Amino acid sequence: MDSLIKFLKDKITDKMPLEEIVNVFEQMCSIPLKEDMILFETGTFTTFGPEQVFEISLVRQFPNDDEEFYQIHVNILYKPTSENKIFSEATWDEDLSENIFDYIRKSEVFAYAKNKEYIKVEIYLDET
């Protein structure tokens, strides 16, 4: 799993277009694991402290050894606006009849966000 995080951190550069970030995440997801799920999540959330951010989150989840899960996150953070506050969703790949990356690229939030400047990209691993 460290190699997957390293892959993302090596390939995703500062101010890279959203399309390329999704492409890199898709490449990372093509690296085989015995079992995994992919989550696409968007919304306006409160971060640490009083500040809010609009977030597009790509998550790859897979089992750990304790009946819980590891989650690899790529979060693209934007300034919250009246335009982006309408977007809120959480979609798992297993709930779709199509490829999740095709779904992401066809989504309204992707069309909106790909032309906007983001604040930063966070890449990290956590456990449920």
Order of alpha helices (4+ residues) and beta strands (2+ residues): alpha-alpha-beta-beta-beta-beta-alpha-alpha-beta
